[in-house]
Amino acid sequence: MMPMMTLEEIRTQGLRALVEELGTTGAVRFLQLTETGRGDYSRERRKRIGRQSVSSLVNQIEAMRKCVAT
């Protein structure tokens, strides 16, 4: 029977297997797909943009793009 691996050993071996199979870029992309995130997205969103309408946000984005383009 194989001895129990620590969580760090499992993590290291898993990352190594991902890189071997997918390459470095593929492994990073896979990990990004499986990241669950942290915090409360809805609360953070309300703090940042409040209760603005979609059209208001679109207008702001378009204004920013014009500033960057000039």
C-alpha positions in Angstrom: 0.0 0.0 0.0 1.3 3.5 -0.9 1.9 5.8 2.0 -0.6 8.7 2.4 0.6 11.8 0.6 0.4 15.3 2.2 -1.7 17.9 0.6 1.4 19.7 -0.5 2.7 16.5 -2.2 -0.6 16.0 -4.0 -0.6 19.7 -5.1 3.0 19.4 -6.4 2.4 16.1 -8.2 -0.8 17.4 -9.7 0.7 20.5 -11.0 3.6 18.5 -12.5 1.1 16.2 -14.2 -0.8 19.1 -15.6 2.3 20.8 -17.0 3.5 17.5 -18.5 0.2 16.8 -20.2 -0.9 20.4 -21.2 2.3 22.4 -21.2 2.8 25.4 -19.0 0.2 27.7 -20.8 -2.4 24.9 -20.9 -1.9 24.1 -17.2 -2.4 27.8 -16.3 -5.5 28.0 -18.5 -6.9 24.9 -16.9 -6.3 26.2 -13.4 -8.0 29.5 -14.3 -11.1 27.5 -15.5 -11.4 25.7 -12.2 -10.7 28.7 -9.9 -13.8 29.2 -7.7 -13.0 32.7 -6.6 -13.5 34.3 -3.3 -15.7 36.9 -1.8 -19.2 38.1 -2.7 -19.3 39.2 -6.4 -22.7 40.8 -6.1 -21.7 43.0 -3.1 -18.5 44.1 -4.8 -20.3 44.9 -8.0 -22.8 47.0 -6.2 -20.0 48.9 -4.4 -18.3 49.6 -7.7 -21.1 50.5 -10.1 -24.1 50.9 -7.8 -27.5 50.5 -9.5 -26.6 52.0 -12.9 -28.5 51.0 -16.0 -26.8 49.0 -18.7 -27.0 52.0 -21.1 -25.3 54.2 -18.6 -22.4 51.7 -18.3 -22.2 51.5 -22.1 -22.0 55.3 -22.3 -19.2 55.3 -19.7 -17.2 52.6 -21.5 -17.6 54.4 -24.9 -16.4 57.7 -23.3 -13.3 55.9 -21.8 -12.5 54.3 -25.2 -12.7 57.7 -26.9 -10.2 59.1 -24.3 -7.8 56.2 -24.8 -8.0 56.5 -28.6 -7.0 60.2 -28.6 
